[in-house]
Amino acid sequence: MRRALLAIACMCLAAAGTAEARGLGSHHRHARPVVVELFTSQALAAGVPAEKLIDKLADDPGVLALTFAVDYWDYTGWSDTFAKPEFSARQKAYEQKLALRDLYTPQIVVDGRSQVAGAASKGVDTLIRRAEREATRGPRMRFARHGRLVVGEGRRPPGGADVWLVRYDPMVREVTVKRGENRGQTIRERNVVRQLVRLGGWTGRQKTYAIPADGPGAAGLKTAILLQAAKGGRILAVLQR
């Protein structure tokens, strides 16, 4: 019996070591996942290393990694196949909230509180660890019957908060770019956001929200709910399914 328990313990330690060697598993102790948002475009060569970083972070259970394709680089000759104006508007809100001088890509925003250039892997890891240390427990959220979402009571941030529905593709998607900086290259993207909807505001009191039904092409997508301080503020709570 003792020998069997020792063998199990060794296997667990080996698995943990493998995760650390891949750069994973270091963020799983957090009460909720840290939200890491990449704003990028298939039109830019600089986005490729950032997308590789998101692919790696997507395997970390302590991180919710999301890829938002922006549309303002489409003028370069290649229209990003996943870009939507609402994704660019989300990045614009962060630009104003974080007092940045201008928009740029690739950019990574961590938990709505800090940002760094998309390919700066050490900088991203530092911001994730800081977010883990500084995050507070937000209100309880749960999915209810009949396509409803319930957000419980909690401390209201100054200016209130927004409830966002995010639907994203957890699979790796490959896109062959035919024009622009990445002409002839096949871009690999993961956790690409396909839908972003503001469900409503939250003032600290319990409230129920209607979740829009899945639209065409929603098969296989995952859902995340983000409770976020208004106008591109900090992430307060996360719910996934």
N, C-alpha and C positions, 0 to 999 in steps of 0.2 A: 504493500500500500504506500509506504513512504517513498519507495523507488518510483512508483507511478506518479505521485504528486511532484517529485523532483523533476521528472521528465516534462510534465506539463508546465512547470514553472520555467524551465529552460526554454521551451518552445515559445512561451509568452515573451520572455526577454529577447529572444532572437527576432521575433516579429517586431517588437518595439524598436530594436536596433535597426532593422531594415527600413522602418518608416522614417527614423531620424536620418538615415543615410540618404534617403530620397528628399530630405528637407520637409517631410510631412510629419504629422502627429504632434507638432510642437504647440498647436493652438487649441487642442481638443478640450482643455480644462475649462474653457470659458463657458459661462452659463448659457450664452446664445452665440451663434456664429457671428464673427466680424464680417461686415459687408465690404467687399472689395469690388469697386466698379471701374472697369476699363472703358475709356472713351477712345475709339480708334476708327480707322477707315482702311478698307482694302486698297485704296488708292495710294497709300503711303508705305514706302519700304520700312520706315522706322517702326511701323506697327507690328512687324513680324516677331521680333524678340519679345515684345510685350504680350502678344498672343500666346507665345510659348510659356511665359510666366503664368498667365491665367490658367493654361492647361494644367500646369503643375499644382497651382493653388486649389483647383477644383477638386482635387483628390484629398484635400485636408478637411476633415469633418468639422473643424473649428472655424472654417471660412466659407462664406457664401460668395463665390466669385461670379461676377456678371460681366458680360461683354455688350457694351452699347455701341452700335455703329452710327456714326454721325454723318450728316449729309452735306456739310458745307465744303467738303473737299471734292465733291462730284464734278466740279467745274474743270478739274485737271484732266478729264478725259475718260475717267472710269467711274460709273455710278455704283456705289456700294450696294450689293444685293440685299443687305439686311437693314440699311439705313432708314430712319424715319425722323421727321422734323421734331417730334416730341422728345427724342433722345438727345438731339442737339440742344433743345430748350432746357433739358435737365442739366446738361453740362453748363449752359449759360447761367443757370441759377447758382451753381457751385462757384462759377467765376465771380459772381457778385458777392456771394456770401463769404468767400474766402479772400476777398479783396485782391484778386489777381489782375494783372495789367491787361491780359488778353487771353483768348481761348488758344489752346494748343493741343496737339495730339502726337503720339499717344499720351494720355494722362490717366493716372490711377487716383481715385478718391477712396479713402479708407474710412468707413463708418460715418461718412458725411462730415468729418471733422478736420481732415487734413488731406494733403495731396502731394504727389510726387510724379516725376516723369515716368512713363509707363515701363521702360526697360530697366529701371533702377531697382533691381531685385533686393539688394541690401536695404535700400531706403524703404521699400514696401514692407519688408519683414519688420523693420524697426517700428513703423507706424502701426502694424497689426499688433505687435506686443504692447505698444502704448495704449491702443484702443482696448485691449483686454484688461489692462490695469485700471483704466479710468472709467470704463463703462459701468453704469448703474442699472439695476433691475427695473425694467419697464413694466407697464401694465400687462396683465395676462390677456392673451388673444386666443381665440379658438374658432374653428369652423363649425357652423351650426347647420341644421337641416334646411332644405329648400334653398340652397345657394346663398346662405347668409354667413356673415362674419360678425363675431362679437368681440369688441375691444373693451376691456374692463376699466375700472377706475385707476387713476394714478396722478402723479404730479404733472401739472400742465406746464410746458415750457413757455417762456415769454413769447407772445405772438401765436401761441397754439401750435398745432401739429397737423400733418396730413397723413392720410392712410392711402398707401399705394399698393396696387395689384401689379405684380410682375410675373409674366409668363415667359419662360426661357427654355431653350433646347439644350438638354444635358449631353447630347451626342456631339462628337467631333464632326464638323462639317467642312468639306473641302470645296473651295471655289477657285477656278482657274481664271486669273485676271488677264484680260486681253489688251488693255491699254494702260498708259500711265507708268509710274515708277516700278510697279510690280509686274509689268507686262511679261507674259509667258510663265509666271510663277503660279504655283498652286498654294493658296493660302489655307491654313488649317485654323479653324476657330471653334471654340467650345463655350458652352453656357451662353449662347447668343440670345439676347433678349428679343422676343418677337412681339410682345405687347406690354405696354405700360399705361395704366389707367389710375387716375386719382379717384378713389372711392368716396372721399369726403374729408371734412375736417374733424378734429378731435380736441375737446376742450378740457379733458381730465375726468369727465363723467363717462360711465358705461354707455356704449352706443352700439347699435346694430347696423350693419351695412349690407346692401345687396351686392353680390358678386355677379358680374356679367357672365352670361353663358359662354362656353367655348365657341369660338368661331371656326370657319373653315381653316384647315391646316393645323389645328390645335392638338391633334393626336400626338402623343409622346412628349408633350411639353410638361414641364414642372411648374408649380406655382409657389410664389413667395409673397408674403405680405410684409411690407415695411411700414412701420410707424415712425415718422420722421418729423423733427421740428420743421416748422413752416419755411418755405422759400429756400430749400436746399440746406437745411440745418442738420443737426446730428441725428443719427439713427437711434431710436429709443427702444424698439422692440422688433423682433423678427419672428415670423411664423412660416413654416414650410410644409408642403405636402407634395 
